[in-house]
């Protein structure tokens, strides 16, 4: 059956604690009796007892589980374990499959992206940015909206964490920051500080870039005479 979610969707939208527990269930073969139905997938997931789990092929959030959390409409580890079984087709997960990025980290390797790598990375950034959008919905959907912001920032964190350090990639990070700043100025509801925190973390990555390769400071010239929403540009513009 065709599904609309993949491993990236799971990794970037699920909190690390639930994701790790789901990996453990899946890896230990606790997801059994997997079948399809007209709307998605069913299975039994073994935990402290046997749980009946269903997940929609259209939306990971549309799922049910007979455990306590599932009965209270919380996306539980049993649902995610089934989702992992679906996207992995029962195959073992590699260490790279299991890796999650909750915040950007500096890759200390230096170098530049070639043309194909740059194009692929730009496409990934565009995809991630779609999750960070203006909020004009009712209060009932606010928490789902905040989850979308978190997923967008997690996707960007993954991209940034895998970039080599260079003036080229420093320019990419500056452009990401400016795009996020524009989004905050255009009705993105960052009430819980998800995007603001990510911006601060990315500025710190750029400072690390500078200490690894002083040429990265050339990328910061684009920020001169700009006033950002939180004044994050000052730490970069004032580098001597």
C-alpha distance (Angstrom), angle and dihedral (degrees) to the residues before:
residue distance angle dihedral
X1 . . .
X2 3.81 . .
X3 3.80 114.0 .
X4 3.79 130.8 -163.6
X5 3.81 97.5 -149.5
X6 3.80 127.5 71.2
X7 3.80 138.6 -176.7
X8 3.81 91.9 -81.3
X9 3.80 90.9 53.9
X10 3.80 89.5 53.8
X11 3.80 95.5 44.2
X12 3.79 95.8 47.7
X13 3.80 99.3 41.0
X14 3.81 102.5 42.2
X15 3.79 124.9 76.9
X16 3.85 114.5 -111.7
X17 3.81 95.8 -114.4
X18 3.82 93.8 54.7
X19 3.80 91.7 41.2
X20 3.82 92.9 52.7
X21 3.81 92.1 48.3
X22 3.80 90.7 48.8
X23 3.82 90.8 50.1
X24 3.80 88.7 53.1
X25 3.82 92.7 50.8
X26 3.78 92.6 46.7
X27 3.80 94.0 44.7
X28 3.79 92.2 51.4
X29 3.80 92.3 52.8
X30 3.79 94.5 -111.0
X31 3.82 92.7 140.8
X32 3.82 106.7 85.6
X33 3.80 140.7 159.8
X34 3.80 93.2 31.7
X35 3.81 112.7 -174.7
X36 3.79 137.5 163.1
X37 3.79 128.0 -120.3
X38 3.82 130.6 -173.4
X39 3.80 90.5 -86.8
X40 3.80 104.9 35.0
X41 3.78 141.7 -60.9
X42 3.81 137.4 -28.2
X43 3.80 130.4 -165.1
X44 3.75 146.2 153.2
X45 3.80 113.9 -112.8
X46 3.78 117.4 -162.5
X47 3.79 117.5 -139.1
X48 3.77 130.2 130.4
X49 3.81 80.1 -28.6
X50 3.79 136.9 -6.1
X51 3.80 115.5 -70.5
X52 3.78 128.3 -165.3
X53 3.80 109.1 -135.0
X54 3.80 132.9 -173.6
X55 3.79 130.6 -179.0
X56 3.79 129.4 -174.9
X57 3.79 118.8 -119.0
X58 3.83 87.4 -140.6
X59 3.78 102.9 51.0
X60 3.78 131.7 16.4
X61 3.82 89.5 -148.5
X62 3.79 90.7 61.6
X63 3.77 98.5 80.8
X64 3.79 140.9 120.2
X65 3.79 134.6 -153.9
X66 3.78 131.6 176.7
X67 3.82 92.8 -135.1
X68 3.81 121.2 105.0
X69 3.81 94.3 -98.8
X70 3.77 93.5 44.8
X71 3.79 91.9 51.7
X72 3.80 87.0 55.3
X73 3.82 92.7 53.3
X74 3.82 94.6 -105.0
X75 3.81 117.3 142.1
X76 3.80 97.9 -118.4
X77 3.80 135.4 -164.9
X78 3.83 91.1 -102.4
X79 3.81 92.0 59.8
X80 3.81 91.8 46.8
X81 3.81 90.7 47.9
X82 3.81 89.2 55.7
X83 3.81 90.5 46.3
X84 3.81 89.3 52.4
X85 3.80 90.4 50.9
X86 3.81 89.3 52.1
X87 3.81 96.9 49.5
X88 3.81 94.8 39.2
X89 3.84 93.1 44.1
X90 3.79 88.5 -135.5
X91 3.82 94.0 -57.9
X92 3.83 122.2 135.0
X93 3.80 117.7 -92.7
X94 3.79 119.5 -119.7
X95 3.80 123.5 -137.7
X96 3.81 88.3 -103.3
X97 3.82 89.8 52.9
X98 3.81 89.2 54.6
X99 3.80 96.2 47.0
X100 3.79 116.5 111.4
X101 3.80 128.3 -175.0
X102 3.79 113.8 -148.4
X103 3.81 91.8 170.3
X104 3.81 136.0 6.9
X105 3.80 118.6 -88.3
X106 3.78 129.7 -167.6
X107 3.78 116.1 -104.9
X108 3.82 102.3 -146.0
X109 3.80 92.7 -154.9
X110 3.79 114.0 105.9
X111 3.79 128.2 -142.0
X112 3.77 144.8 89.4
X113 3.79 134.2 -90.6
X114 3.78 118.5 -110.0
X115 3.81 121.0 -129.7
X116 3.81 95.7 -89.2
X117 3.82 93.7 44.7
X118 3.79 90.7 48.6
X119 3.81 92.5 51.0
X120 3.80 92.4 48.2
X121 3.79 91.8 47.9
X122 3.82 92.5 49.4
X123 3.80 89.7 52.4
X124 3.81 90.0 51.2
X125 3.81 90.8 50.3
X126 3.81 90.7 50.9
X127 3.81 90.1 51.4
X128 3.80 92.1 48.9
X129 3.80 92.7 48.4
X130 3.81 90.9 57.5
X131 3.81 88.7 70.0
X132 3.80 91.1 57.2
X133 3.76 101.8 69.9
X134 3.78 141.7 140.7
X135 3.79 117.8 -77.4
X136 3.78 118.9 -133.4
X137 3.77 100.0 144.9
X138 3.81 132.6 111.1
X139 3.80 121.1 -78.9
X140 3.81 89.6 -106.5
X141 3.82 90.7 71.4
X142 3.82 97.1 42.7
X143 3.81 95.6 102.5
X144 3.79 91.7 50.2
X145 3.79 87.7 50.4
X146 3.81 91.7 52.2
X147 3.80 88.8 51.3
X148 3.80 87.7 55.4
X149 3.82 90.6 54.4
X150 3.80 90.0 49.7
X151 3.78 91.6 50.0
X152 3.80 92.0 49.6
X153 3.80 91.8 50.6
X154 3.82 91.5 46.4
X155 3.80 90.4 52.7
X156 3.80 90.5 50.0
X157 3.82 90.6 47.0
X158 3.79 89.9 55.5
X159 3.80 91.4 51.0
X160 3.81 94.4 47.3
X161 3.80 93.6 45.9
X162 3.79 91.8 58.7
X163 3.81 97.9 47.6
X164 3.81 119.7 106.2
X165 3.79 116.9 -125.9
X166 3.81 116.3 -98.6
X167 3.78 142.7 119.2
X168 3.83 86.8 -96.0
X169 3.80 94.2 57.2
X170 3.81 92.3 40.1
X171 3.82 87.4 60.3
X172 3.80 88.9 51.5
X173 3.81 91.1 53.4
X174 3.80 91.7 47.8
X175 3.81 89.6 52.0
X176 3.81 90.4 49.9
X177 3.80 90.3 52.3
X178 3.80 92.8 49.2
X179 3.80 91.6 48.8
X180 3.80 90.8 51.2
X181 3.80 90.7 47.5
X182 3.80 90.1 54.1
X183 3.79 90.3 49.6
X184 3.80 90.9 53.2
X185 3.78 88.8 52.2
X186 3.80 90.6 50.9
X187 3.80 105.0 60.3
X188 3.82 102.5 -72.5
X189 3.82 103.0 151.3
X190 3.79 103.2 -138.8
X191 3.81 94.5 168.5
X192 3.79 93.1 143.0
X193 3.83 93.3 46.9
X194 3.80 97.3 -118.4
X195 3.80 95.8 137.1
X196 3.81 94.5 36.3
X197 3.80 91.2 53.4
X198 3.78 91.0 47.9
X199 3.81 90.3 52.0
X200 3.81 90.5 52.3
X201 3.80 91.1 49.4
X202 3.80 91.8 49.7
X203 3.81 91.4 50.3
X204 3.81 87.5 55.2
X205 3.80 89.2 51.5
X206 3.81 89.2 54.0
X207 3.80 90.5 50.8
X208 3.81 88.2 53.4
X209 3.81 88.5 49.2
X210 3.81 89.0 55.9
X211 3.81 93.2 52.9
X212 3.82 90.2 49.8
X213 3.81 95.7 43.6
X214 3.82 119.8 12.8
X215 3.83 90.0 -160.6
X216 3.80 87.5 73.5
X217 3.80 88.1 77.4
X218 3.82 87.9 73.9
X219 3.80 87.1 70.9
X220 3.81 90.0 59.3
X221 3.83 93.0 63.6
X222 3.80 88.0 83.5
X223 3.79 87.8 68.1
X224 3.81 96.4 58.5
X225 3.80 113.7 118.0
X226 3.81 90.7 9.3
X227 3.78 122.3 124.3
X228 3.78 113.1 -154.2
X229 3.76 127.2 -162.9
X230 3.81 95.5 -102.2
X231 3.79 99.8 21.6
X232 3.81 91.5 -112.5
X233 3.81 91.1 144.6
X234 3.82 92.4 70.9
X235 3.81 94.6 75.8
X236 3.80 89.6 56.6
X237 3.80 100.6 38.1
X238 3.81 92.2 49.9
X239 3.81 95.0 54.7
X240 3.80 110.6 126.4
